[in-house]
Structures are given as C-alpha cells and as structure tokens.
C-alpha cells in the first residue's frame, strides 16, 4: 500500500525540515561503522559489512548532495547570479556531477563498476529521444537518467511513479528537469491521458523521454505471477512469450504509443542494463556485496517501427503494430541479458 504523496507546500513545510534533521543522523549511523569496518577490510568477516555501510552512506550522501545543489541553484537564480535561461542546464550538470561522484565513491567503498556500451553516434544531434528501458533492480531510474544526460547528451524527462516524490532528491531534481510523475489511480482515466499528452507535447529537441514499458521492476516472482495470470486468463500467446523470455516482463505499449502519436519525430532508443536485476532483497544484496559484479548499460538504436503508421492512440493496439514491435525489442533485451 502506497502512502499518498502530499501537495508540494506540505512537502516543503513538513518533510524538508524533518529531512534536514534525519540526514546528519543517518550519515553518522552509517559513516562511523563504515569507517571502523574499513580498518579491518583485509579480513572477510569485515569486508562485506564495510561495503554495505559504505554503499548506504554513499547513497544518502548522493541524495542530500542533490538536494543542496538544487537549493543552491534556486538561490543563485533568485539573486540574479545565475540567469533563468540556465535553469535546466545547471540542474543537468548537477545530476551528472553528483552521480559521477556517487559511482566513484561506490567504486572505492563497495566495489561498484559501471560501464556503458553502444553506438556513440546516438550522442550526437539534437533530436528528441524516446528512451525505452528495462526496469530491474534498485536505483535504475537515476542510473538511466545519468546515461541519458552524460552519454546521450539529452535532458532526461522521466515517467515515474508518484510515490517517488517522497524522496527529496527525486522531488527537486527530476521534477525540475521536467519529469512526469504519474497521477494517482483516483484521477479519472481521461484526465490522466490528457496530462500525459500535455507532458509529451512539452518535450523539446535535445531532450530524452525515459519510459519503463514493463510498468514495474522485474523480479523472478513477478515474472512467474504474470505468466500464471496469462495462463489463467487463456492468453496463451502471452504466456508463451513470457516463458521464452524469463529475464524481462512483457512490455506494455500504452505510454509508448501515446508518445509516438503525439510526437512522431521522436527517435526511439533502447537501453538495457544488467548487474542490478537480482538485487531484489537483503539476501541478494548481501551476496552482491561479497562478490560485486559489474553494472553494464547497453544503448542501442530501436529499429523496425514505422512511426508514420502509429496513428491515433485511441485505436486498437493490434492495428498499429506497436505492441508487436515492443515485444521484439524486449526479446532483444532478454537475449542481451542472457549473454551476461
């Protein structure tokens, strides 16, 4: 059950002061054990706990650093020391700078290694991108936002669950970069579609819309649930597709169709990541910290779709081929994950 996200004024008046009180405590509680255990890291019994506390400390430090960076940008803009025209650029630079520092700290303290592979030509030009990513593991939203900004050289515009507004870093940074936080299910369907259409029409050249078509994080349990549900409902083709692709959930075409229908000039780009997908609980995270595996992100052109044929998003999905095309792209991701 998700706790409803309060309005922005309430978050500023109530949550932010509590956040400022909690952060120093969290940094002390995590930082001191990380430092003490690091003194004994040559012994196996201390190495994994040291990495655990070190990674958690780095994550909290990332969050608070982003929040303070956003407050600093607000101050510079309000006092005229930074022009309003650089508002988005300053936030994008803050995202890149602090995520680079996080990767560096997590590498030194917890053994994290991040590599990005793919077509470097995708980082050129100014076309708006529709970035489609598999959803698996902790932190992949910020990871792919970093890839969009630092490697594709686009301003990340991410479609996210509204509950993430509870996190001040997500609230300040990604909202200021134009992220779209999905409204509550209590909002009428027609209104939700209208808001999504407004978001898509606001996308400009030089930006990248990030969508997770699976709708939720992949886990082995959720994959099994989806397959069993498809079998129970007589959707044999879906069940067979899921059985053939165990490393992903079946993508949904609704959001992708809306973007392509409203902005057919956007260029679809496929991203896939591995190394985070098995971090689904305390046990897997502990095992990863004992023997860290590299985190790899692949950036690939998503080919084979005639955007001119997408047409009206109100039409049946089977009439425009988007679902079939997405299934083919996710089959590529599944094959790439299998090659790890």
ROVO-268945 format. One record per residue (C-alpha): residue number from 1; x, z, y negated. Coordinates in steps of 0.5 Angstrom, whole numbers, always signed. Layout:
# ROVO-268945
<atom gukol="NUM" u="X" w="Z" v="Y"/>
...
# end
This chain:
# ROVO-268945
<atom gukol="1" u="+0" w="+0" v="+0"/>
<atom gukol="2" u="+3" w="-2" v="-7"/>
<atom gukol="3" u="+2" w="+3" v="-13"/>
<atom gukol="4" u="-1" w="-1" v="-19"/>
<atom gukol="5" u="+4" w="-3" v="-24"/>
<atom gukol="6" u="+2" w="+0" v="-31"/>
<atom gukol="7" u="+2" w="-4" v="-37"/>
<atom gukol="8" u="+8" w="-5" v="-41"/>
<atom gukol="9" u="+7" w="+0" v="-46"/>
<atom gukol="10" u="+6" w="+5" v="-41"/>
<atom gukol="11" u="+13" w="+3" v="-37"/>
<atom gukol="12" u="+17" w="+4" v="-44"/>
<atom gukol="13" u="+14" w="+10" v="-46"/>
<atom gukol="14" u="+14" w="+14" v="-39"/>
<atom gukol="15" u="+18" w="+10" v="-34"/>
<atom gukol="16" u="+24" w="+9" v="-38"/>
<atom gukol="17" u="+25" w="+16" v="-40"/>
<atom gukol="18" u="+25" w="+18" v="-33"/>
<atom gukol="19" u="+29" w="+12" v="-31"/>
<atom gukol="20" u="+35" w="+15" v="-36"/>
<atom gukol="21" u="+34" w="+22" v="-33"/>
<atom gukol="22" u="+35" w="+20" v="-26"/>
<atom gukol="23" u="+40" w="+15" v="-27"/>
<atom gukol="24" u="+46" w="+20" v="-28"/>
<atom gukol="25" u="+44" w="+24" v="-22"/>
<atom gukol="26" u="+44" w="+18" v="-18"/>
<atom gukol="27" u="+51" w="+16" v="-20"/>
<atom gukol="28" u="+53" w="+23" v="-19"/>
<atom gukol="29" u="+50" w="+24" v="-12"/>
<atom gukol="30" u="+52" w="+17" v="-9"/>
<atom gukol="31" u="+59" w="+16" v="-13"/>
<atom gukol="32" u="+62" w="+23" v="-11"/>
<atom gukol="33" u="+61" w="+22" v="-4"/>
<atom gukol="34" u="+64" w="+15" v="-4"/>
<atom gukol="35" u="+70" w="+17" v="-7"/>
<atom gukol="36" u="+71" w="+23" v="-3"/>
<atom gukol="37" u="+70" w="+19" v="+4"/>
<atom gukol="38" u="+74" w="+13" v="+1"/>
<atom gukol="39" u="+80" w="+18" v="+1"/>
<atom gukol="40" u="+79" w="+18" v="+9"/>
<atom gukol="41" u="+77" w="+11" v="+10"/>
<atom gukol="42" u="+83" w="+10" v="+14"/>
<atom gukol="43" u="+79" w="+13" v="+20"/>
<atom gukol="44" u="+73" w="+10" v="+23"/>
<atom gukol="45" u="+68" w="+16" v="+22"/>
<atom gukol="46" u="+69" w="+16" v="+14"/>
<atom gukol="47" u="+69" w="+8" v="+13"/>
<atom gukol="48" u="+62" w="+7" v="+14"/>
<atom gukol="49" u="+59" w="+12" v="+10"/>
<atom gukol="50" u="+64" w="+11" v="+5"/>
<atom gukol="51" u="+62" w="+4" v="+5"/>
<atom gukol="52" u="+54" w="+6" v="+5"/>
<atom gukol="53" u="+55" w="+10" v="-1"/>
<atom gukol="54" u="+60" w="+5" v="-5"/>
<atom gukol="55" u="+54" w="+0" v="-4"/>
<atom gukol="56" u="+49" w="+4" v="-6"/>
<atom gukol="57" u="+53" w="+6" v="-12"/>
<atom gukol="58" u="+55" w="-1" v="-14"/>
<atom gukol="59" u="+47" w="-3" v="-13"/>
<atom gukol="60" u="+45" w="+3" v="-18"/>
<atom gukol="61" u="+51" w="+1" v="-23"/>
<atom gukol="62" u="+48" w="-6" v="-23"/>
<atom gukol="63" u="+41" w="-4" v="-24"/>
<atom gukol="64" u="+43" w="+1" v="-30"/>
<atom gukol="65" u="+48" w="-4" v="-33"/>
<atom gukol="66" u="+43" w="-10" v="-33"/>
<atom gukol="67" u="+38" w="-5" v="-37"/>
<atom gukol="68" u="+43" w="-3" v="-42"/>
<atom gukol="69" u="+45" w="-10" v="-43"/>
<atom gukol="70" u="+38" w="-12" v="-45"/>
<atom gukol="71" u="+37" w="-6" v="-50"/>
<atom gukol="72" u="+44" w="-9" v="-53"/>
<atom gukol="73" u="+41" w="-16" v="-54"/>
<atom gukol="74" u="+35" w="-13" v="-57"/>
<atom gukol="75" u="+39" w="-9" v="-62"/>
<atom gukol="76" u="+43" w="-15" v="-64"/>
<atom gukol="77" u="+38" w="-19" v="-64"/>
<atom gukol="78" u="+34" w="-14" v="-69"/>
<atom gukol="79" u="+39" w="-13" v="-73"/>
<atom gukol="80" u="+41" w="-20" v="-74"/>
<atom gukol="81" u="+48" w="-20" v="-71"/>
<atom gukol="82" u="+45" w="-25" v="-65"/>
<atom gukol="83" u="+41" w="-31" v="-67"/>
<atom gukol="84" u="+34" w="-31" v="-64"/>
<atom gukol="85" u="+36" w="-38" v="-61"/>
<atom gukol="86" u="+41" w="-35" v="-57"/>
<atom gukol="87" u="+36" w="-30" v="-53"/>
<atom gukol="88" u="+35" w="-34" v="-47"/>
<atom gukol="89" u="+43" w="-35" v="-47"/>
<atom gukol="90" u="+45" w="-28" v="-48"/>
<atom gukol="91" u="+41" w="-26" v="-42"/>
<atom gukol="92" u="+43" w="-31" v="-37"/>
<atom gukol="93" u="+50" w="-29" v="-39"/>
<atom gukol="94" u="+49" w="-22" v="-38"/>
<atom gukol="95" u="+46" w="-24" v="-31"/>
<atom gukol="96" u="+52" w="-28" v="-29"/>
<atom gukol="97" u="+57" w="-23" v="-32"/>
<atom gukol="98" u="+54" w="-17" v="-28"/>
<atom gukol="99" u="+52" w="-20" v="-22"/>
<atom gukol="100" u="+59" w="-22" v="-21"/>
<atom gukol="101" u="+62" w="-15" v="-22"/>
<atom gukol="102" u="+57" w="-13" v="-17"/>
<atom gukol="103" u="+60" w="-18" v="-12"/>
<atom gukol="104" u="+67" w="-16" v="-14"/>
<atom gukol="105" u="+65" w="-8" v="-13"/>
<atom gukol="106" u="+61" w="-9" v="-7"/>
<atom gukol="107" u="+67" w="-13" v="-4"/>
<atom gukol="108" u="+72" w="-8" v="-6"/>
<atom gukol="109" u="+68" w="-2" v="-4"/>
<atom gukol="110" u="+64" w="-4" v="+2"/>
<atom gukol="111" u="+67" w="-11" v="+5"/>
<atom gukol="112" u="+62" w="-16" v="+2"/>
<atom gukol="113" u="+64" w="-23" v="+2"/>
<atom gukol="114" u="+60" w="-28" v="-2"/>
<atom gukol="115" u="+61" w="-36" v="-1"/>
<atom gukol="116" u="+56" w="-42" v="-4"/>
<atom gukol="117" u="+57" w="-48" v="-1"/>
<atom gukol="118" u="+53" w="-55" v="-2"/>
<atom gukol="119" u="+53" w="-61" v="-7"/>
<atom gukol="120" u="+57" w="-60" v="-13"/>
<atom gukol="121" u="+53" w="-65" v="-16"/>
<atom gukol="122" u="+47" w="-61" v="-17"/>
<atom gukol="123" u="+50" w="-57" v="-22"/>
<atom gukol="124" u="+50" w="-63" v="-27"/>
<atom gukol="125" u="+45" w="-66" v="-31"/>
<atom gukol="126" u="+39" w="-62" v="-35"/>
<atom gukol="127" u="+33" w="-64" v="-30"/>
<atom gukol="128" u="+29" w="-58" v="-29"/>
<atom gukol="129" u="+29" w="-56" v="-21"/>
<atom gukol="130" u="+24" w="-53" v="-16"/>
<atom gukol="131" u="+29" w="-49" v="-12"/>
<atom gukol="132" u="+26" w="-47" v="-5"/>
<atom gukol="133" u="+29" w="-41" v="-2"/>
<atom gukol="134" u="+28" w="-38" v="+5"/>
<atom gukol="135" u="+26" w="-30" v="+4"/>
<atom gukol="136" u="+30" w="-26" v="+8"/>
<atom gukol="137" u="+34" w="-19" v="+7"/>
<atom gukol="138" u="+35" w="-14" v="+1"/>
<atom gukol="139" u="+37" w="-17" v="-5"/>
<atom gukol="140" u="+36" w="-24" v="-4"/>
<atom gukol="141" u="+32" w="-25" v="-11"/>
<atom gukol="142" u="+37" w="-23" v="-15"/>
<atom gukol="143" u="+42" w="-27" v="-11"/>
<atom gukol="144" u="+39" w="-34" v="-11"/>
<atom gukol="145" u="+38" w="-32" v="-19"/>
<atom gukol="146" u="+45" w="-32" v="-19"/>
<atom gukol="147" u="+46" w="-38" v="-15"/>
<atom gukol="148" u="+41" w="-42" v="-20"/>
<atom gukol="149" u="+45" w="-39" v="-26"/>
<atom gukol="150" u="+52" w="-40" v="-24"/>
<atom gukol="151" u="+52" w="-46" v="-19"/>
<atom gukol="152" u="+46" w="-50" v="-21"/>
<atom gukol="153" u="+47" w="-48" v="-29"/>
<atom gukol="154" u="+40" w="-47" v="-30"/>
<atom gukol="155" u="+36" w="-42" v="-33"/>
<atom gukol="156" u="+33" w="-38" v="-27"/>
<atom gukol="157" u="+25" w="-38" v="-27"/>
<atom gukol="158" u="+23" w="-34" v="-21"/>
<atom gukol="159" u="+16" w="-33" v="-18"/>
<atom gukol="160" u="+16" w="-26" v="-16"/>
<atom gukol="161" u="+11" w="-20" v="-13"/>
<atom gukol="162" u="+8" w="-16" v="-19"/>
<atom gukol="163" u="+11" w="-9" v="-16"/>
<atom gukol="164" u="+18" w="-11" v="-17"/>
<atom gukol="165" u="+16" w="-10" v="-25"/>
<atom gukol="166" u="+17" w="-2" v="-23"/>
<atom gukol="167" u="+25" w="-4" v="-23"/>
<atom gukol="168" u="+27" w="-4" v="-30"/>
<atom gukol="169" u="+33" w="-9" v="-29"/>
<atom gukol="170" u="+27" w="-14" v="-26"/>
<atom gukol="171" u="+23" w="-12" v="-31"/>
<atom gukol="172" u="+27" w="-13" v="-37"/>
<atom gukol="173" u="+32" w="-19" v="-35"/>
<atom gukol="174" u="+28" w="-23" v="-31"/>
<atom gukol="175" u="+22" w="-22" v="-35"/>
<atom gukol="176" u="+26" w="-24" v="-41"/>
<atom gukol="177" u="+28" w="-30" v="-37"/>
<atom gukol="178" u="+21" w="-33" v="-36"/>
<atom gukol="179" u="+20" w="-30" v="-29"/>
<atom gukol="180" u="+13" w="-30" v="-27"/>
<atom gukol="181" u="+10" w="-24" v="-23"/>
<atom gukol="182" u="+4" w="-26" v="-19"/>
<atom gukol="183" u="-2" w="-22" v="-22"/>
<atom gukol="184" u="-6" w="-17" v="-17"/>
<atom gukol="185" u="-11" w="-20" v="-12"/>
<atom gukol="186" u="-16" w="-17" v="-16"/>
<atom gukol="187" u="-15" w="-22" v="-21"/>
<atom gukol="188" u="-20" w="-28" v="-20"/>
<atom gukol="189" u="-17" w="-34" v="-16"/>
<atom gukol="190" u="-19" w="-39" v="-21"/>
<atom gukol="191" u="-15" w="-34" v="-26"/>
<atom gukol="192" u="-9" w="-34" v="-22"/>
<atom gukol="193" u="-9" w="-41" v="-21"/>
<atom gukol="194" u="-10" w="-42" v="-29"/>
<atom gukol="195" u="-4" w="-37" v="-30"/>
<atom gukol="196" u="+1" w="-40" v="-25"/>
<atom gukol="197" u="-1" w="-47" v="-28"/>
<atom gukol="198" u="+1" w="-44" v="-35"/>
<atom gukol="199" u="+7" w="-42" v="-32"/>
<atom gukol="200" u="+9" w="-49" v="-29"/>
<atom gukol="201" u="+8" w="-52" v="-36"/>
<atom gukol="202" u="+12" w="-48" v="-39"/>
<atom gukol="203" u="+18" w="-50" v="-35"/>
<atom gukol="204" u="+23" w="-54" v="-39"/>
<atom gukol="205" u="+29" w="-58" v="-38"/>
<atom gukol="206" u="+35" w="-54" v="-36"/>
<atom gukol="207" u="+31" w="-49" v="-32"/>
<atom gukol="208" u="+30" w="-48" v="-25"/>
<atom gukol="209" u="+24" w="-45" v="-22"/>
<atom gukol="210" u="+25" w="-41" v="-16"/>
<atom gukol="211" u="+20" w="-40" v="-10"/>
<atom gukol="212" u="+20" w="-37" v="-4"/>
<atom gukol="213" u="+14" w="-41" v="+0"/>
<atom gukol="214" u="+14" w="-36" v="+6"/>
<atom gukol="215" u="+11" w="-31" v="+2"/>
<atom gukol="216" u="+15" w="-25" v="+4"/>
<atom gukol="217" u="+21" w="-23" v="+8"/>
<atom gukol="218" u="+23" w="-26" v="+15"/>
<atom gukol="219" u="+23" w="-21" v="+20"/>
<atom gukol="220" u="+23" w="-22" v="+27"/>
<atom gukol="221" u="+17" w="-17" v="+28"/>
<atom gukol="222" u="+13" w="-21" v="+22"/>
<atom gukol="223" u="+15" w="-28" v="+26"/>
<atom gukol="224" u="+12" w="-25" v="+32"/>
<atom gukol="225" u="+6" w="-23" v="+29"/>
<atom gukol="226" u="+5" w="-30" v="+25"/>
<atom gukol="227" u="+6" w="-33" v="+32"/>
<atom gukol="228" u="+1" w="-29" v="+36"/>
<atom gukol="229" u="-4" w="-29" v="+30"/>
<atom gukol="230" u="-4" w="-37" v="+30"/>
<atom gukol="231" u="-5" w="-37" v="+38"/>
<atom gukol="232" u="-11" w="-32" v="+37"/>
<atom gukol="233" u="-14" w="-37" v="+32"/>
<atom gukol="234" u="-13" w="-43" v="+36"/>
<atom gukol="235" u="-8" w="-46" v="+31"/>
<atom gukol="236" u="-3" w="-49" v="+37"/>
<atom gukol="237" u="+1" w="-53" v="+33"/>
<atom gukol="238" u="+3" w="-48" v="+28"/>
<atom gukol="239" u="+4" w="-43" v="+34"/>
<atom gukol="240" u="+9" w="-49" v="+37"/>
<atom gukol="241" u="+12" w="-50" v="+30"/>
<atom gukol="242" u="+14" w="-42" v="+30"/>
<atom gukol="243" u="+16" w="-42" v="+37"/>
<atom gukol="244" u="+21" w="-48" v="+36"/>
<atom gukol="245" u="+24" w="-44" v="+29"/>
<atom gukol="246" u="+25" w="-37" v="+30"/>
<atom gukol="247" u="+29" w="-36" v="+24"/>
<atom gukol="248" u="+24" w="-37" v="+19"/>
<atom gukol="249" u="+17" w="-36" v="+17"/>
<atom gukol="250" u="+12" w="-42" v="+16"/>
<atom gukol="251" u="+12" w="-44" v="+9"/>
<atom gukol="252" u="+6" w="-45" v="+5"/>
<atom gukol="253" u="+5" w="-51" v="+1"/>
<atom gukol="254" u="+0" w="-48" v="-5"/>
<atom gukol="255" u="+5" w="-46" v="-10"/>
<atom gukol="256" u="+10" w="-52" v="-9"/>
<atom gukol="257" u="+4" w="-56" v="-9"/>
<atom gukol="258" u="+2" w="-53" v="-16"/>
<atom gukol="259" u="+9" w="-54" v="-19"/>
<atom gukol="260" u="+10" w="-61" v="-17"/>
<atom gukol="261" u="+3" w="-63" v="-19"/>
<atom gukol="262" u="+4" w="-60" v="-26"/>
<atom gukol="263" u="+11" w="-62" v="-27"/>
<atom gukol="264" u="+12" w="-68" v="-22"/>
<atom gukol="265" u="+19" w="-69" v="-26"/>
<atom gukol="266" u="+22" w="-63" v="-23"/>
<atom gukol="267" u="+27" w="-64" v="-18"/>
<atom gukol="268" u="+26" w="-60" v="-11"/>
<atom gukol="269" u="+33" w="-57" v="-9"/>
<atom gukol="270" u="+33" w="-53" v="-2"/>
<atom gukol="271" u="+37" w="-46" v="-2"/>
<atom gukol="272" u="+38" w="-42" v="+5"/>
<atom gukol="273" u="+42" w="-36" v="+6"/>
<atom gukol="274" u="+45" w="-32" v="+12"/>
<atom gukol="275" u="+48" w="-26" v="+12"/>
<atom gukol="276" u="+42" w="-21" v="+9"/>
<atom gukol="277" u="+37" w="-23" v="+14"/>
<atom gukol="278" u="+38" w="-18" v="+19"/>
<atom gukol="279" u="+38" w="-12" v="+14"/>
<atom gukol="280" u="+31" w="-10" v="+16"/>
<atom gukol="281" u="+32" w="-3" v="+17"/>
<atom gukol="282" u="+37" w="+3" v="+17"/>
<atom gukol="283" u="+40" w="+1" v="+23"/>
<atom gukol="284" u="+42" w="-6" v="+22"/>
<atom gukol="285" u="+44" w="-4" v="+15"/>
<atom gukol="286" u="+49" w="+1" v="+18"/>
<atom gukol="287" u="+51" w="-4" v="+23"/>
<atom gukol="288" u="+53" w="-9" v="+18"/>
<atom gukol="289" u="+57" w="-4" v="+14"/>
<atom gukol="290" u="+61" w="-2" v="+20"/>
<atom gukol="291" u="+63" w="-10" v="+21"/>
<atom gukol="292" u="+61" w="-13" v="+15"/>
<atom gukol="293" u="+59" w="-21" v="+16"/>
<atom gukol="294" u="+60" w="-26" v="+10"/>
<atom gukol="295" u="+54" w="-28" v="+6"/>
<atom gukol="296" u="+53" w="-35" v="+5"/>
<atom gukol="297" u="+49" w="-39" v="+1"/>
<atom gukol="298" u="+48" w="-47" v="+2"/>
<atom gukol="299" u="+45" w="-51" v="-4"/>
<atom gukol="300" u="+42" w="-58" v="-1"/>
<atom gukol="301" u="+38" w="-63" v="-4"/>
<atom gukol="302" u="+31" w="-63" v="-1"/>
<atom gukol="303" u="+30" w="-70" v="+0"/>
<atom gukol="304" u="+24" w="-74" v="+3"/>
<atom gukol="305" u="+18" w="-73" v="-1"/>
<atom gukol="306" u="+15" w="-78" v="-6"/>
<atom gukol="307" u="+13" w="-74" v="-11"/>
<atom gukol="308" u="+8" w="-79" v="-14"/>
<atom gukol="309" u="+4" w="-78" v="-8"/>
<atom gukol="310" u="+3" w="-71" v="-9"/>
<atom gukol="311" u="-3" w="-72" v="-14"/>
<atom gukol="312" u="-9" w="-67" v="-15"/>
<atom gukol="313" u="-7" w="-60" v="-12"/>
<atom gukol="314" u="-15" w="-59" v="-11"/>
<atom gukol="315" u="-15" w="-64" v="-6"/>
<atom gukol="316" u="-13" w="-62" v="+2"/>
<atom gukol="317" u="-6" w="-61" v="+3"/>
<atom gukol="318" u="-6" w="-65" v="+9"/>
<atom gukol="319" u="-8" w="-71" v="+4"/>
<atom gukol="320" u="-1" w="-71" v="+0"/>
<atom gukol="321" u="+4" w="-69" v="+6"/>
<atom gukol="322" u="+7" w="-63" v="+2"/>
<atom gukol="323" u="+6" w="-58" v="+8"/>
<atom gukol="324" u="+9" w="-63" v="+13"/>
<atom gukol="325" u="+15" w="-64" v="+8"/>
<atom gukol="326" u="+16" w="-57" v="+7"/>
<atom gukol="327" u="+16" w="-56" v="+15"/>
<atom gukol="328" u="+21" w="-61" v="+16"/>
<atom gukol="329" u="+25" w="-57" v="+10"/>
<atom gukol="330" u="+24" w="-51" v="+14"/>
<atom gukol="331" u="+26" w="-54" v="+20"/>
<atom gukol="332" u="+33" w="-56" v="+17"/>
<atom gukol="333" u="+34" w="-48" v="+14"/>
<atom gukol="334" u="+33" w="-46" v="+21"/>
<atom gukol="335" u="+38" w="-51" v="+24"/>
<atom gukol="336" u="+43" w="-49" v="+19"/>
<atom gukol="337" u="+42" w="-41" v="+21"/>
<atom gukol="338" u="+42" w="-43" v="+28"/>
<atom gukol="339" u="+49" w="-46" v="+27"/>
<atom gukol="340" u="+52" w="-39" v="+24"/>
# end
